[in-house]
Amino acid sequence: MQQGNEVVLDTNIVVSAAISLDGTPAKIFELFLEKKIVNYTTEEIIEEVINRPVFGEYIGGEYKKFILDNFKLLSVVVKPNFDEKAVPQDEADNKFINCALTAKANIVSGNKHLLNLDSYKGIKIYGAKEFLDKFQES
């Protein structure tokens, strides 16, 4: 595994991957399924993914089970040992920062509050296309 392939996938990347099989988030999720990137997560992030309403509205049955089971099974679950308040506009986004700091991983997100930070204490925050482009270059 190459350096820089350790990530924290934001909930919106996982949900977008499930909704649009052709989109950039789906390509990133495929890298995750193929174990070309390592995703770090927390119990809190897993709960947010599971409880995202879109999974009941647009995605159901076996496909929903496939996405959620693989997200839980293949991710490395960490217990955050940081309590940063880097995103005052949306306190709930801090869980991704704290997970990334704990795991020493970068973040892949579509969230404007996180993307506006660009980086935080050595953690790079990538948009989906930016991350995929960087991954394909390496």
C-alpha positions in Angstrom: 0.0 0.0 0.0 1.4 3.4 -1.0 1.7 6.2 1.5 -1.3 8.5 1.3 -3.8 5.7 0.6 -5.1 5.9 4.1 -8.3 7.9 4.2 -11.4 8.8 6.1 -14.4 8.6 3.8 -17.0 11.2 4.7 -20.6 9.9 4.9 -21.5 11.8 1.7 -18.9 9.9 -0.3 -20.3 6.5 0.8 -23.9 7.6 0.1 -23.0 9.2 -3.3 -21.2 6.0 -4.2 -24.3 4.0 -3.5 -26.6 6.3 -5.4 -24.6 6.8 -8.6 -22.6 3.7 -9.7 -20.8 5.8 -12.4 -19.7 8.7 -10.3 -16.4 9.6 -8.8 -17.4 8.6 -5.2 -18.3 5.1 -6.6 -14.8 4.8 -8.1 -13.3 5.7 -4.8 -15.6 3.2 -3.0 -14.4 0.6 -5.5 -10.8 1.3 -4.6 -11.8 0.7 -1.0 -13.6 -2.6 -1.9 -10.4 -3.7 -3.8 -8.3 -2.7 -0.7 -6.3 -0.2 -2.7 -7.1 2.4 -0.1 -7.7 1.9 3.6 -10.6 3.6 5.2 -10.6 4.6 8.8 -13.8 5.2 10.6 -15.4 5.4 14.0 -18.5 4.0 15.5 -20.1 7.4 15.3 -19.4 7.7 11.5 -20.7 4.1 11.0 -23.9 5.1 12.7 -24.3 8.2 10.6 -23.9 6.1 7.4 -26.4 3.5 8.6 -28.9 6.1 9.6 -28.6 8.3 6.5 -32.3 8.5 5.3 -31.2 8.0 1.7 -30.5 4.3 2.4 -34.2 3.7 3.1 -35.6 6.0 0.4 -33.4 5.2 -2.7 -31.3 2.3 -1.8 -32.7 -0.9 -0.4 -32.5 -4.6 -0.2 -29.3 -6.5 -1.0 -27.5 -3.5 -2.4 -28.0 -1.5 0.8 -26.8 -4.5 2.8 -23.7 -4.9 0.5 -22.7 -1.2 0.9 -23.3 -1.1 4.7 -21.8 -4.5 5.4 -18.6 -3.8 3.4 -18.3 -0.3 4.9 -18.3 -1.8 8.4 -16.3 -5.0 7.6 -13.5 -3.5 5.5 -13.0 -0.2 7.4 -10.5 0.1 10.3 -12.5 1.3 13.3 -10.6 3.6 15.6 -11.6 5.3 18.8 -10.7 9.0 18.4 -8.2 10.4 20.8 -8.7 13.9 19.6 -11.5 16.4 20.4 -10.8 19.2 17.9 -13.4 21.8 17.2 -12.1 22.6 13.6 -15.5 23.1 12.0 -17.6 25.6 14.0 -20.1 25.9 11.2 -21.2 22.3 11.7 -19.9 20.6 14.9 -21.0 17.1 13.6 -18.2 17.4 10.9 -15.5 17.4 13.6 -15.9 13.6 13.9 -14.1 13.2 10.5 -11.3 15.5 11.6 -10.8 13.7 14.9 -10.9 10.3 13.2 -8.3 11.4 10.6 -6.0 12.9 13.2 -6.2 9.6 15.2 -5.6 7.5 12.1 -3.1 9.8 10.5 -5.2 9.6 7.4 -6.5 12.2 4.9 -10.2 12.9 4.4 -12.2 12.5 1.2 -15.4 14.6 1.4 -18.0 16.5 -0.6 -18.8 18.6 2.5 -18.2 22.3 1.9 -17.3 23.0 5.5 -14.5 20.4 5.5 -13.4 21.2 1.9 -13.1 24.9 2.9 -10.5 23.9 5.5 -8.3 22.3 2.7 -6.1 20.8 5.5 -6.0 20.7 9.2 -2.9 19.9 11.4 -1.3 17.9 8.6 -4.4 16.2 7.4 -5.3 16.9 3.8 -9.0 17.2 2.9 -9.7 16.2 -0.6 -12.8 16.5 -2.8 -13.7 13.2 -4.5 -12.3 14.2 -8.0 -9.1 15.7 -6.5 -8.4 12.5 -4.5 -9.1 10.2 -7.4 -6.9 12.2 -9.7 -4.1 12.2 -7.2 -4.5 8.4 -6.6 -4.4 7.7 -10.3 -1.2 9.8 -10.7 0.7 7.8 -8.0 
